[in-house]
Amino acid sequence: LVVNCGSSSVKCDLYDMKELPEAPVAPIWHARIEWKGKFDQPSLIVQDAFKGISAKNRRDGIRELLSYLEETCE
């Protein structure tokens, strides 16, 4: 799991690394949270799908992102 926190977004990629690859591999799951306009109005974009979230700060946004990851990748 790789998480990249930027100034107006959080990006997350999940990789299957059972074996060391010889070349870069594509993520098996990806998502991002974007804050556009007001910081308290984030949106979660997962695998090209859009989902509104209620996070009021980065910590809550990342919690929602990871919770969604857990739900979708069982």
All heavy atoms as a GROMACS GRO file, in nm:
protein
  588
    1LEU      N    1   0.086  -0.117   0.000
    1LEU     CA    2   0.000   0.000   0.000
    1LEU      C    3   0.091   0.123   0.000
    1LEU      O    4   0.179   0.136   0.084
    1LEU     CB    5  -0.090  -0.001   0.123
    1LEU     CG    6  -0.183   0.119   0.140
    1LEU    CD1    7  -0.286   0.124   0.028
    1LEU    CD2    8  -0.252   0.111   0.275
    2VAL      N    9   0.068   0.212  -0.095
    2VAL     CA   10   0.145   0.336  -0.105
    2VAL      C   11   0.047   0.452  -0.092
    2VAL      O   12  -0.054   0.457  -0.163
    2VAL     CB   13   0.219   0.345  -0.240
    2VAL    CG1   14   0.294   0.476  -0.251
    2VAL    CG2   15   0.313   0.227  -0.257
    3VAL      N   16   0.075   0.544   0.000
    3VAL     CA   17  -0.009   0.662   0.020
    3VAL      C   18   0.077   0.786  -0.003
    3VAL      O   19   0.186   0.798   0.050
    3VAL     CB   20  -0.068   0.664   0.163
    3VAL    CG1   21  -0.152   0.788   0.184
    3VAL    CG2   22  -0.149   0.538   0.190
    4ASN      N   23   0.026   0.877  -0.086
    4ASN     CA   24   0.096   1.001  -0.118
    4ASN      C   25   0.005   1.117  -0.079
    4ASN      O   26  -0.100   1.136  -0.138
    4ASN     CB   27   0.128   1.005  -0.267
    4ASN     CG   28   0.197   1.133  -0.308
    4ASN    OD1   29   0.212   1.226  -0.231
    4ASN    ND2   30   0.238   1.138  -0.434
    5CYS      N   31   0.045   1.192   0.021
    5CYS     CA   32  -0.033   1.307   0.068
    5CYS      C   33   0.022   1.435   0.007
    5CYS      O   34   0.136   1.471   0.033
    5CYS     CB   35  -0.030   1.316   0.220
    5CYS     SG   36  -0.105   1.177   0.302
    6GLY      N   37  -0.059   1.501  -0.073
    6GLY     CA   38  -0.021   1.628  -0.133
    6GLY      C   39  -0.094   1.742  -0.065
    6GLY      O   40  -0.165   1.724   0.034
    7SER      N   41  -0.083   1.861  -0.122
    7SER     CA   42  -0.145   1.977  -0.060
    7SER      C   43  -0.296   1.981  -0.077
    7SER      O   44  -0.368   2.032   0.008
    7SER     CB   45  -0.084   2.106  -0.117
    7SER     OG   46  -0.107   2.112  -0.256
    8SER      N   47  -0.349   1.925  -0.187
    8SER     CA   48  -0.494   1.927  -0.208
    8SER      C   49  -0.550   1.789  -0.242
    8SER      O   50  -0.665   1.777  -0.283
    8SER     CB   51  -0.530   2.025  -0.319
    8SER     OG   52  -0.474   1.980  -0.442
    9SER      N   53  -0.469   1.685  -0.224
    9SER     CA   54  -0.519   1.550  -0.253
    9SER      C   55  -0.440   1.446  -0.174
    9SER      O   56  -0.331   1.474  -0.124
    9SER     CB   57  -0.508   1.520  -0.403
    9SER     OG   58  -0.372   1.510  -0.441
   10VAL      N   59  -0.499   1.329  -0.163
   10VAL     CA   60  -0.432   1.211  -0.107
   10VAL      C   61  -0.451   1.101  -0.210
   10VAL      O   62  -0.564   1.073  -0.250
   10VAL     CB   63  -0.493   1.169   0.028
   10VAL    CG1   64  -0.431   1.039   0.077
   10VAL    CG2   65  -0.476   1.278   0.133
   11LYS      N   66  -0.342   1.041  -0.254
   11LYS     CA   67  -0.350   0.933  -0.352
   11LYS      C   68  -0.306   0.804  -0.286
   11LYS      O   69  -0.215   0.804  -0.204
   11LYS     CB   70  -0.262   0.964  -0.472
   11LYS     CG   71  -0.305   1.088  -0.545
   11LYS     CD   72  -0.206   1.124  -0.654
   11LYS     CE   73  -0.239   1.258  -0.711
   11LYS     NZ   74  -0.160   1.366  -0.657
   12CYS      N   75  -0.370   0.693  -0.325
   12CYS     CA   76  -0.343   0.564  -0.263
   12CYS      C   77  -0.343   0.456  -0.371
   12CYS      O   78  -0.435   0.450  -0.452
   12CYS     CB   79  -0.451   0.537  -0.159
   12CYS     SG   80  -0.433   0.382  -0.074
   13ASP      N   81  -0.239   0.374  -0.373
   13ASP     CA   82  -0.231   0.261  -0.465
   13ASP      C   83  -0.200   0.135  -0.387
   13ASP      O   84  -0.118   0.137  -0.294
   13ASP     CB   85  -0.121   0.281  -0.570
   13ASP     CG   86  -0.154   0.391  -0.668
   13ASP    OD1   87  -0.268   0.395  -0.716
   13ASP    OD2   88  -0.064   0.472  -0.698
   14LEU      N   89  -0.263   0.024  -0.426
   14LEU     CA   90  -0.239  -0.105  -0.364
   14LEU      C   91  -0.178  -0.196  -0.469
   14LEU      O   92  -0.230  -0.208  -0.580
   14LEU     CB   93  -0.370  -0.166  -0.312
   14LEU     CG   94  -0.360  -0.302  -0.245
   14LEU    CD1   95  -0.279  -0.294  -0.115
   14LEU    CD2   96  -0.498  -0.359  -0.218
   15TYR      N   97  -0.066  -0.258  -0.435
   15TYR     CA   98   0.005  -0.346  -0.527
   15TYR      C   99   0.007  -0.488  -0.474
   15TYR      O  100   0.014  -0.508  -0.353
   15TYR     CB  101   0.150  -0.298  -0.546
   15TYR     CG  102   0.160  -0.164  -0.613
   15TYR    CD1  103   0.163  -0.048  -0.538
   15TYR    CD2  104   0.167  -0.154  -0.751
   15TYR    CE1  105   0.172   0.077  -0.599
   15TYR    CE2  106   0.176  -0.030  -0.813
   15TYR     CZ  107   0.179   0.085  -0.736
   15TYR     OH  108   0.187   0.206  -0.796
   16ASP      N  109   0.005  -0.585  -0.564
   16ASP     CA  110   0.021  -0.725  -0.529
   16ASP      C  111   0.170  -0.758  -0.543
   16ASP      O  112   0.221  -0.766  -0.654
   16ASP     CB  113  -0.062  -0.813  -0.621
   16ASP     CG  114  -0.053  -0.961  -0.586
   16ASP    OD1  115   0.021  -0.996  -0.492
   16ASP    OD2  116  -0.120  -1.040  -0.653
   17MET      N  117   0.238  -0.774  -0.431
   17MET     CA  118   0.383  -0.794  -0.434
   17MET      C  119   0.421  -0.929  -0.373
   17MET      O  120   0.514  -0.940  -0.294
   17MET     CB  121   0.453  -0.680  -0.358
   17MET     CG  122   0.423  -0.542  -0.410
   17MET     SD  123   0.482  -0.513  -0.577
   17MET     CE  124   0.655  -0.497  -0.548
   18LYS      N  125   0.350  -1.035  -0.412
   18LYS     CA  126   0.383  -1.168  -0.362
   18LYS      C  127   0.523  -1.209  -0.404
   18LYS      O  128   0.593  -1.280  -0.333
   18LYS     CB  129   0.281  -1.270  -0.410
   18LYS     CG  130   0.144  -1.248  -0.348
   18LYS     CD  131   0.043  -1.345  -0.403
   18LYS     CE  132  -0.094  -1.310  -0.347
   18LYS     NZ  133  -0.200  -1.378  -0.418
   19GLU      N  134   0.562  -1.166  -0.522
   19GLU     CA  135   0.697  -1.191  -0.574
   19GLU      C  136   0.754  -1.057  -0.620
   19GLU      O  137   0.682  -0.968  -0.659
   19GLU     CB  138   0.692  -1.288  -0.690
   19GLU     CG  139   0.637  -1.424  -0.653
   19GLU     CD  140   0.630  -1.518  -0.773
   19GLU    OE1  141   0.695  -1.490  -0.876
   19GLU    OE2  142   0.559  -1.618  -0.764
   20LEU      N  143   0.885  -1.044  -0.614
   20LEU     CA  144   0.948  -0.922  -0.661
   20LEU      C  145   0.937  -0.914  -0.813
   20LEU      O  146   0.982  -1.004  -0.883
   20LEU     CB  147   1.094  -0.916  -0.618
   20LEU     CG  148   1.118  -0.897  -0.469
   20LEU    CD1  149   1.268  -0.903  -0.439
   20LEU    CD2  150   1.063  -0.764  -0.423
   21PRO      N  151   0.879  -0.809  -0.865
   21PRO     CA  152   0.863  -0.797  -1.011
   21PRO      C  153   0.995  -0.755  -1.076
   21PRO      O  154   1.079  -0.691  -1.014
   21PRO     CB  155   0.757  -0.689  -1.026
   21PRO     CG  156   0.775  -0.605  -0.904
   21PRO     CD  157   0.817  -0.699  -0.794
   22GLU      N  158   1.008  -0.790  -1.203
   22GLU     CA  159   1.126  -0.747  -1.279
   22GLU      C  160   1.103  -0.612  -1.343
   22GLU      O  161   1.198  -0.545  -1.382
   22GLU     CB  162   1.159  -0.852  -1.384
   22GLU     CG  163   1.207  -0.983  -1.323
   22GLU     CD  164   1.253  -1.082  -1.426
   22GLU    OE1  165   1.289  -1.041  -1.538
   22GLU    OE2  166   1.252  -1.201  -1.394
   23ALA      N  167   0.978  -0.572  -1.356
   23ALA     CA  168   0.943  -0.443  -1.415
   23ALA      C  169   0.834  -0.379  -1.330
   23ALA      O  170   0.768  -0.448  -1.252
   23ALA     CB  171   0.894  -0.466  -1.558
   24PRO      N  172   0.814  -0.250  -1.343
   24PRO     CA  173   0.706  -0.186  -1.267
   24PRO      C  174   0.571  -0.252  -1.296
   24PRO      O  175   0.544  -0.292  -1.408
   24PRO     CB  176   0.707  -0.041  -1.317
   24PRO     CG  177   0.844  -0.021  -1.372
   24PRO     CD  178   0.887  -0.155  -1.425
   25VAL      N  179   0.491  -0.264  -1.192
   25VAL     CA  180   0.360  -0.327  -1.207
   25VAL      C  181   0.249  -0.224  -1.184
   25VAL      O  182   0.269  -0.124  -1.115
   25VAL     CB  183   0.341  -0.444  -1.108
   25VAL    CG1  184   0.440  -0.554  -1.137
   25VAL    CG2  185   0.355  -0.398  -0.964
   26ALA      N  186   0.134  -0.250  -1.240
   26ALA     CA  187   0.019  -0.162  -1.221
   26ALA      C  188  -0.046  -0.194  -1.087
   26ALA      O  189  -0.044  -0.309  -1.043
   26ALA     CB  190  -0.080  -0.182  -1.335
   27PRO      N  191  -0.104  -0.095  -1.022
   27PRO     CA  192  -0.173  -0.123  -0.896
   27PRO      C  193  -0.298  -0.207  -0.920
   27PRO      O  194  -0.360  -0.199  -1.026
   27PRO     CB  195  -0.209   0.015  -0.843
   27PRO     CG  196  -0.210   0.103  -0.962
   27PRO     CD  197  -0.111   0.045  -1.059
   28ILE      N  198  -0.335  -0.287  -0.820
   28ILE     CA  199  -0.458  -0.366  -0.831
   28ILE      C  200  -0.578  -0.287  -0.780
   28ILE      O  201  -0.692  -0.325  -0.801
   28ILE     CB  202  -0.446  -0.501  -0.757
   28ILE    CG1  203  -0.416  -0.480  -0.608
   28ILE    CG2  204  -0.342  -0.588  -0.822
   28ILE    CD1  205  -0.419  -0.606  -0.525
   29TRP      N  206  -0.552  -0.175  -0.714
   29TRP     CA  207  -0.657  -0.088  -0.661
   29TRP      C  208  -0.598   0.051  -0.646
   29TRP      O  209  -0.483   0.065  -0.605
   29TRP     CB  210  -0.704  -0.141  -0.526
   29TRP     CG  211  -0.821  -0.072  -0.464
   29TRP    CD1  212  -0.952  -0.104  -0.483
   29TRP    CD2  213  -0.820   0.037  -0.373
   29TRP    NE1  214  -1.032  -0.020  -0.408
   29TRP    CE2  215  -0.953   0.067  -0.339
   29TRP    CE3  216  -0.719   0.115  -0.315
   29TRP    CZ2  217  -0.988   0.169  -0.252
   29TRP    CZ3  218  -0.754   0.216  -0.228
   29TRP    CH2  219  -0.887   0.242  -0.197
   30HIS      N  220  -0.674   0.153  -0.681
   30HIS     CA  221  -0.626   0.289  -0.659
   30HIS      C  222  -0.742   0.381  -0.625
   30HIS      O  223  -0.856   0.358  -0.662
   30HIS     CB  224  -0.546   0.343  -0.779
   30HIS     CG  225  -0.626   0.353  -0.904
   30HIS    ND1  226  -0.639   0.249  -0.992
   30HIS    CD2  227  -0.701   0.454  -0.956
   30HIS    CE1  228  -0.715   0.286  -1.093
   30HIS    NE2  229  -0.754   0.409  -1.074
   31ALA      N  230  -0.709   0.483  -0.549
   31ALA     CA  231  -0.809   0.580  -0.506
   31ALA      C  232  -0.740   0.713  -0.479
   31ALA      O  233  -0.619   0.718  -0.458
   31ALA     CB  234  -0.881   0.532  -0.381
   32ARG      N  235  -0.822   0.818  -0.476
   32ARG     CA  236  -0.768   0.948  -0.437
   32ARG      C  237  -0.879   1.031  -0.373
   32ARG      O  238  -0.997   1.014  -0.404
   32ARG     CB  239  -0.704   1.020  -0.553
   32ARG     CG  240  -0.798   1.070  -0.658
   32ARG     CD  241  -0.721   1.134  -0.774
   32ARG     NE  242  -0.810   1.196  -0.869
   32ARG     CZ  243  -0.865   1.132  -0.971
   32ARG    NH1  244  -0.840   1.006  -0.992
   32ARG    NH2  245  -0.945   1.198  -1.053
   33ILE      N  246  -0.838   1.115  -0.284
   33ILE     CA  247  -0.929   1.211  -0.222
   33ILE      C  248  -0.886   1.348  -0.273
   33ILE      O  249  -0.767   1.380  -0.271
   33ILE     CB  250  -0.920   1.210  -0.069
   33ILE    CG1  251  -0.951   1.071  -0.014
   33ILE    CG2  252  -1.014   1.314  -0.008
   33ILE    CD1  253  -0.924   1.059   0.134
   34GLU      N  254  -0.981   1.425  -0.319
   34GLU     CA  255  -0.951   1.560  -0.365
   34GLU      C  256  -1.033   1.661  -0.288
   34GLU      O  257  -1.152   1.639  -0.264
   34GLU     CB  258  -0.980   1.574  -0.515
   34GLU     CG  259  -0.888   1.490  -0.600
   34GLU     CD  260  -0.912   1.510  -0.748
   34GLU    OE1  261  -1.010   1.579  -0.786
   34GLU    OE2  262  -0.834   1.457  -0.826
   35TRP      N  263  -0.969   1.766  -0.247
   35TRP     CA  264  -1.036   1.878  -0.184
   35TRP      C  265  -1.036   1.992  -0.284
   35TRP      O  266  -0.932   2.045  -0.318
   35TRP     CB  267  -0.964   1.921  -0.057
   35TRP     CG  268  -0.987   1.830   0.058
   35TRP    CD1  269  -1.087   1.839   0.150
   35TRP    CD2  270  -0.910   1.716   0.095
   35TRP    NE1  271  -1.077   1.737   0.241
   35TRP    CE2  272  -0.968   1.661   0.210
   35TRP    CE3  273  -0.796   1.654   0.044
   35TRP    CZ2  274  -0.919   1.547   0.274
   35TRP    CZ3  275  -0.746   1.542   0.106
   35TRP    CH2  276  -0.808   1.490   0.220
   36LYS      N  277  -1.153   2.025  -0.336
   36LYS     CA  278  -1.164   2.135  -0.432
   36LYS      C  279  -1.249   2.244  -0.368
   36LYS      O  280  -1.352   2.216  -0.310
   36LYS     CB  281  -1.228   2.088  -0.561
   36LYS     CG  282  -1.140   1.991  -0.636
   36LYS     CD  283  -1.198   1.958  -0.770
   36LYS     CE  284  -1.101   1.867  -0.844
   36LYS     NZ  285  -1.149   1.830  -0.975
   37GLY      N  286  -1.204   2.364  -0.378
   37GLY     CA  287  -1.277   2.474  -0.314
   37GLY      C  288  -1.255   2.468  -0.165
   37GLY      O  289  -1.144   2.476  -0.117
   38LYS      N  290  -1.361   2.448  -0.092
   38LYS     CA  291  -1.351   2.443   0.054
   38LYS      C  292  -1.287   2.311   0.097
   38LYS      O  293  -1.316   2.206   0.044
   38LYS     CB  294  -1.489   2.455   0.117
   38LYS     CG  295  -1.552   2.590   0.098
   38LYS     CD  296  -1.683   2.598   0.172
   38LYS     CE  297  -1.744   2.735   0.159
   38LYS     NZ  298  -1.869   2.746   0.232
   39PHE      N  299  -1.201   2.319   0.197
   39PHE     CA  300  -1.131   2.201   0.245
   39PHE      C  301  -1.227   2.100   0.307
   39PHE      O  302  -1.199   1.982   0.310
   39PHE     CB  303  -1.024   2.241   0.348
   39PHE     CG  304  -0.932   2.128   0.384
   39PHE    CD1  305  -0.834   2.088   0.296
   39PHE    CD2  306  -0.945   2.064   0.505
   39PHE    CE1  307  -0.749   1.983   0.329
   39PHE    CE2  308  -0.860   1.960   0.540
   39PHE     CZ  309  -0.762   1.920   0.450
   40ASP      N  310  -1.345   2.145   0.352
   40ASP     CA  311  -1.437   2.052   0.417
   40ASP      C  312  -1.535   1.987   0.318
   40ASP      O  313  -1.635   1.930   0.359
   40ASP     CB  314  -1.515   2.121   0.529
   40ASP     CG  315  -1.602   2.236   0.480
   40ASP    OD1  316  -1.590   2.274   0.362
   40ASP    OD2  317  -1.682   2.287   0.560
   41GLN      N  318  -1.505   1.992   0.189
   41GLN     CA  319  -1.590   1.928   0.088
   41GLN      C  320  -1.508   1.832   0.002
   41GLN      O  321  -1.490   1.855  -0.117
   41GLN     CB  322  -1.658   2.032   0.002
   41GLN     CG  323  -1.752   2.121   0.079
   41GLN     CD  324  -1.811   2.230  -0.008
   41GLN    OE1  325  -1.758   2.264  -0.113
   41GLN    NE2  326  -1.920   2.287   0.037
   42PRO      N  327  -1.458   1.724   0.061
   42PRO     CA  328  -1.375   1.631  -0.017
   42PRO      C  329  -1.458   1.536  -0.101
   42PRO      O  330  -1.576   1.514  -0.076
   42PRO     CB  331  -1.300   1.554   0.092
   42PRO     CG  332  -1.396   1.551   0.206
   42PRO     CD  333  -1.467   1.683   0.200
   43SER      N  334  -1.396   1.477  -0.201
   43SER     CA  335  -1.458   1.370  -0.278
   43SER      C  336  -1.358   1.255  -0.288
   43SER      O  337  -1.238   1.277  -0.291
   43SER     CB  338  -1.498   1.418  -0.418
   43SER     OG  339  -1.385   1.466  -0.487
   44LEU      N  340  -1.409   1.134  -0.290
   44LEU     CA  341  -1.327   1.014  -0.300
   44LEU      C  342  -1.348   0.954  -0.438
   44LEU      O  343  -1.462   0.925  -0.476
   44LEU     CB  344  -1.366   0.914  -0.190
   44LEU     CG  345  -1.299   0.777  -0.193
   44LEU    CD1  346  -1.148   0.789  -0.178
   44LEU    CD2  347  -1.355   0.688  -0.082
   45ILE      N  348  -1.242   0.940  -0.514
   45ILE     CA  349  -1.249   0.879  -0.646
   45ILE      C  350  -1.178   0.744  -0.637
   45ILE      O  351  -1.060   0.738  -0.603
   45ILE     CB  352  -1.183   0.967  -0.754
   45ILE    CG1  353  -1.258   1.100  -0.766
   45ILE    CG2  354  -1.182   0.898  -0.888
   45ILE    CD1  355  -1.194   1.213  -0.697
   46VAL      N  356  -1.253   0.637  -0.662
   46VAL     CA  357  -1.200   0.502  -0.648
   46VAL      C  358  -1.218   0.428  -0.779
   46VAL      O  359  -1.332   0.412  -0.826
   46VAL     CB  360  -1.272   0.424  -0.536
   46VAL    CG1  361  -1.214   0.285  -0.520
   46VAL    CG2  362  -1.264   0.499  -0.404
   47GLN      N  363  -1.106   0.381  -0.839
   47GLN     CA  364  -1.114   0.303  -0.962
   47GLN      C  365  -1.211   0.367  -1.062
   47GLN      O  366  -1.300   0.300  -1.114
   47GLN     CB  367  -1.161   0.161  -0.932
   47GLN     CG  368  -1.075   0.082  -0.836
   47GLN     CD  369  -0.950   0.027  -0.896
   47GLN    OE1  370  -0.845   0.084  -0.881
   47GLN    NE2  371  -0.959  -0.084  -0.962
   48ASP      N  372  -1.200   0.494  -1.086
   48ASP     CA  373  -1.283   0.568  -1.181
   48ASP      C  374  -1.428   0.587  -1.136
   48ASP      O  375  -1.512   0.624  -1.215
   48ASP     CB  376  -1.281   0.503  -1.319
   48ASP     CG  377  -1.139   0.495  -1.374
   48ASP    OD1  378  -1.063   0.590  -1.354
   48ASP    OD2  379  -1.105   0.393  -1.436
   49ALA      N  380  -1.458   0.559  -1.010
   49ALA     CA  381  -1.592   0.584  -0.955
   49ALA      C  382  -1.582   0.698  -0.855
   49ALA      O  383  -1.482   0.714  -0.788
   49ALA     CB  384  -1.646   0.458  -0.887
   50PHE      N  385  -1.687   0.778  -0.845
   50PHE     CA  386  -1.689   0.894  -0.758
   50PHE      C  387  -1.777   0.866  -0.637
   50PHE      O  388  -1.885   0.810  -0.650
   50PHE     CB  389  -1.744   1.014  -0.835
   50PHE     CG  390  -1.761   1.137  -0.752
   50PHE    CD1  391  -1.654   1.220  -0.729
   50PHE    CD2  392  -1.884   1.169  -0.697
   50PHE    CE1  393  -1.670   1.335  -0.652
   50PHE    CE2  394  -1.900   1.282  -0.620
   50PHE     CZ  395  -1.793   1.365  -0.598
   51LYS      N  396  -1.730   0.904  -0.519
   51LYS     CA  397  -1.807   0.884  -0.397
   51LYS      C  398  -1.786   1.006  -0.307
   51LYS      O  399  -1.673   1.040  -0.275
   51LYS     CB  400  -1.758   0.758  -0.326
   51LYS     CG  401  -1.827   0.730  -0.194
   51LYS     CD  402  -1.767   0.605  -0.130
   51LYS     CE  403  -1.849   0.562  -0.017
   51LYS     NZ  404  -1.822   0.560   0.109
   52GLY      N  405  -1.894   1.072  -0.270
   52GLY     CA  406  -1.883   1.182  -0.176
   52GLY      C  407  -1.853   1.127  -0.037
   52GLY      O  408  -1.902   1.020   0.000
   53ILE      N  409  -1.770   1.195   0.038
   53ILE     CA  410  -1.740   1.153   0.174
   53ILE      C  411  -1.762   1.270   0.269
   53ILE      O  412  -1.769   1.385   0.226
   53ILE     CB  413  -1.596   1.096   0.188
   53ILE    CG1  414  -1.491   1.198   0.145
   53ILE    CG2  415  -1.582   0.968   0.109
   53ILE    CD1  416  -1.348   1.153   0.166
   54SER      N  417  -1.771   1.240   0.397
   54SER     CA  418  -1.804   1.344   0.494
   54SER      C  419  -1.684   1.388   0.578
   54SER      O  420  -1.702   1.453   0.679
   54SER     CB  421  -1.914   1.293   0.586
   54SER     OG  422  -1.870   1.177   0.655
   55ALA      N  423  -1.565   1.352   0.538
   55ALA     CA  424  -1.445   1.383   0.616
   55ALA      C  425  -1.428   1.534   0.633
   55ALA      O  426  -1.441   1.610   0.538
   55ALA     CB  427  -1.322   1.325   0.548
   56LYS      N  428  -1.397   1.575   0.755
   56LYS     CA  429  -1.375   1.717   0.784
   56LYS      C  430  -1.227   1.753   0.785
   56LYS      O  431  -1.192   1.870   0.793
   56LYS     CB  432  -1.436   1.752   0.921
   56LYS     CG  433  -1.585   1.738   0.923
   56LYS     CD  434  -1.651   1.838   0.831
   56LYS     CE  435  -1.802   1.826   0.840
   56LYS     NZ  436  -1.871   1.904   0.743
   57ASN      N  437  -1.139   1.652   0.781
   57ASN     CA  438  -0.995   1.678   0.778
   57ASN      C  439  -0.924   1.561   0.710
   57ASN      O  440  -0.987   1.462   0.675
   57ASN     CB  441  -0.942   1.703   0.920
   57ASN     CG  442  -0.972   1.588   1.013
   57ASN    OD1  443  -0.950   1.472   0.980
   57ASN    ND2  444  -1.024   1.619   1.131
   58ARG      N  445  -0.795   1.574   0.691
   58ARG     CA  446  -0.718   1.471   0.622
   58ARG      C  447  -0.723   1.337   0.695
   58ARG      O  448  -0.736   1.233   0.633
   58ARG     CB  449  -0.573   1.514   0.607
   58ARG     CG  450  -0.554   1.621   0.505
   58ARG     CD  451  -0.406   1.652   0.489
   58ARG     NE  452  -0.391   1.753   0.390
   58ARG     CZ  453  -0.389   1.729   0.259
   58ARG    NH1  454  -0.401   1.608   0.214
   58ARG    NH2  455  -0.376   1.828   0.174
   59ARG      N  456  -0.710   1.340   0.825
   59ARG     CA  457  -0.710   1.216   0.903
   59ARG      C  458  -0.840   1.138   0.879
   59ARG      O  459  -0.838   1.019   0.852
   59ARG     CB  460  -0.691   1.244   1.051
   59ARG     CG  461  -0.692   1.119   1.136
   59ARG     CD  462  -0.672   1.150   1.280
   59ARG     NE  463  -0.538   1.203   1.298
   59ARG     CZ  464  -0.499   1.272   1.402
   59ARG    NH1  465  -0.581   1.300   1.500
   59ARG    NH2  466  -0.375   1.317   1.411
   60ASP      N  467  -0.953   1.207   0.888
   60ASP     CA  468  -1.082   1.142   0.865
   60ASP      C  469  -1.096   1.095   0.721
   60ASP      O  470  -1.152   0.989   0.694
   60ASP     CB  471  -1.197   1.235   0.902
   60ASP     CG  472  -1.207   1.262   1.051
   60ASP    OD1  473  -1.145   1.186   1.130
   60ASP    OD2  474  -1.277   1.358   1.089
   61GLY      N  475  -1.045   1.172   0.628
   61GLY     CA  476  -1.049   1.133   0.487
   61GLY      C  477  -0.971   1.006   0.462
   61GLY      O  478  -1.018   0.915   0.392
   62ILE      N  479  -0.852   0.997   0.519
   62ILE     CA  480  -0.771   0.876   0.502
   62ILE      C  481  -0.838   0.757   0.570
   62ILE      O  482  -0.837   0.646   0.517
   62ILE     CB  483  -0.628   0.900   0.553
   62ILE    CG1  484  -0.558   1.001   0.461
   62ILE    CG2  485  -0.550   0.769   0.560
   62ILE    CD1  486  -0.425   1.050   0.512
   63ARG      N  487  -0.900   0.780   0.684
   63ARG     CA  488  -0.974   0.670   0.750
   63ARG      C  489  -1.085   0.618   0.659
   63ARG      O  490  -1.104   0.497   0.646
   63ARG     CB  491  -1.035   0.719   0.881
   63ARG     CG  492  -0.938   0.720   0.994
   63ARG     CD  493  -1.011   0.749   1.126
   63ARG     NE  494  -0.913   0.763   1.230
   63ARG     CZ  495  -0.906   0.866   1.313
   63ARG    NH1  496  -0.993   0.964   1.305
   63ARG    NH2  497  -0.812   0.871   1.404
   64GLU      N  498  -1.160   0.709   0.596
   64GLU     CA  499  -1.267   0.667   0.507
   64GLU      C  500  -1.212   0.594   0.385
   64GLU      O  501  -1.267   0.493   0.341
   64GLU     CB  502  -1.352   0.786   0.464
   64GLU     CG  503  -1.442   0.836   0.575
   64GLU     CD  504  -1.552   0.929   0.526
   64GLU    OE1  505  -1.617   0.895   0.424
   64GLU    OE2  506  -1.572   1.033   0.590
   65LEU      N  507  -1.101   0.643   0.330
   65LEU     CA  508  -1.038   0.578   0.216
   65LEU      C  509  -0.996   0.436   0.253
   65LEU      O  510  -1.025   0.340   0.181
   65LEU     CB  511  -0.918   0.660   0.170
   65LEU     CG  512  -0.848   0.612   0.044
   65LEU    CD1  513  -0.791   0.732  -0.030
   65LEU    CD2  514  -0.738   0.515   0.074
   66LEU      N  515  -0.929   0.419   0.366
   66LEU     CA  516  -0.882   0.286   0.408
   66LEU      C  517  -1.000   0.194   0.443
   66LEU      O  518  -0.993   0.074   0.416
   66LEU     CB  519  -0.784   0.299   0.524
   66LEU     CG  520  -0.652   0.367   0.489
   66LEU    CD1  521  -0.567   0.384   0.613
   66LEU    CD2  522  -0.577   0.292   0.380
   67SER      N  523  -1.104   0.249   0.501
   67SER     CA  524  -1.223   0.170   0.529
   67SER      C  525  -1.286   0.119   0.400
   67SER      O  526  -1.326   0.002   0.389
   67SER     CB  527  -1.324   0.253   0.609
   67SER     OG  528  -1.441   0.181   0.631
   68TYR      N  529  -1.292   0.206   0.300
   68TYR     CA  530  -1.347   0.167   0.170
   68TYR      C  531  -1.258   0.061   0.105
   68TYR      O  532  -1.308  -0.035   0.046
   68TYR     CB  533  -1.361   0.290   0.081
   68TYR     CG  534  -1.447   0.265  -0.040
   68TYR    CD1  535  -1.585   0.258  -0.029
   68TYR    CD2  536  -1.390   0.247  -0.164
   68TYR    CE1  537  -1.665   0.234  -0.139
   68TYR    CE2  538  -1.469   0.223  -0.276
   68TYR     CZ  539  -1.606   0.217  -0.262
   68TYR     OH  540  -1.683   0.192  -0.373
   69LEU      N  541  -1.128   0.075   0.118
   69LEU     CA  542  -1.034  -0.025   0.065
   69LEU      C  543  -1.062  -0.160   0.130
   69LEU      O  544  -1.071  -0.262   0.062
   69LEU     CB  545  -0.889   0.018   0.092
   69LEU     CG  546  -0.781  -0.087   0.069
   69LEU    CD1  547  -0.777  -0.131  -0.077
   69LEU    CD2  548  -0.646  -0.035   0.114
   70GLU      N  549  -1.078  -0.162   0.260
   70GLU     CA  550  -1.105  -0.287   0.332
   70GLU      C  551  -1.235  -0.352   0.284
   70GLU      O  552  -1.242  -0.473   0.264
   70GLU     CB  553  -1.110  -0.261   0.481
   70GLU     CG  554  -1.127  -0.386   0.564
   70GLU     CD  555  -1.125  -0.358   0.711
   70GLU    OE1  556  -1.173  -0.252   0.756
   70GLU    OE2  557  -1.076  -0.446   0.785
   71GLU      N  558  -1.338  -0.270   0.263
   71GLU     CA  559  -1.468  -0.322   0.217
   71GLU      C  560  -1.460  -0.381   0.077
   71GLU      O  561  -1.522  -0.484   0.048
   71GLU     CB  562  -1.572  -0.211   0.213
   71GLU     CG  563  -1.616  -0.160   0.348
   71GLU     CD  564  -1.704  -0.037   0.336
   71GLU    OE1  565  -1.758  -0.011   0.226
   71GLU    OE2  566  -1.719   0.032   0.437
   72THR      N  567  -1.385  -0.318  -0.012
   72THR     CA  568  -1.385  -0.358  -0.153
   72THR      C  569  -1.281  -0.463  -0.188
   72THR      O  570  -1.292  -0.526  -0.292
   72THR     CB  571  -1.365  -0.236  -0.245
   72THR    OG1  572  -1.242  -0.172  -0.213
   72THR    CG2  573  -1.480  -0.140  -0.231
   73CYS      N  574  -1.181  -0.483  -0.105
   73CYS     CA  575  -1.072  -0.576  -0.138
   73CYS      C  576  -1.068  -0.699  -0.049
   73CYS      O  577  -0.963  -0.755  -0.026
   73CYS     CB  578  -0.938  -0.503  -0.133
   73CYS     SG  579  -0.919  -0.384  -0.265
   74GLU      N  580  -1.180  -0.741   0.003
   74GLU     CA  581  -1.181  -0.861   0.089
   74GLU      C  582  -1.172  -0.986   0.006
   74GLU      O  583  -1.210  -0.996  -0.103
   74GLU     CB  584  -1.306  -0.863   0.175
   74GLU     CG  585  -1.304  -0.756   0.280
   74GLU     CD  586  -1.426  -0.762   0.371
   74GLU    OE1  587  -1.513  -0.848   0.353
   74GLU    OE2  588  -1.432  -0.678   0.461
   0.00000   0.00000   0.00000
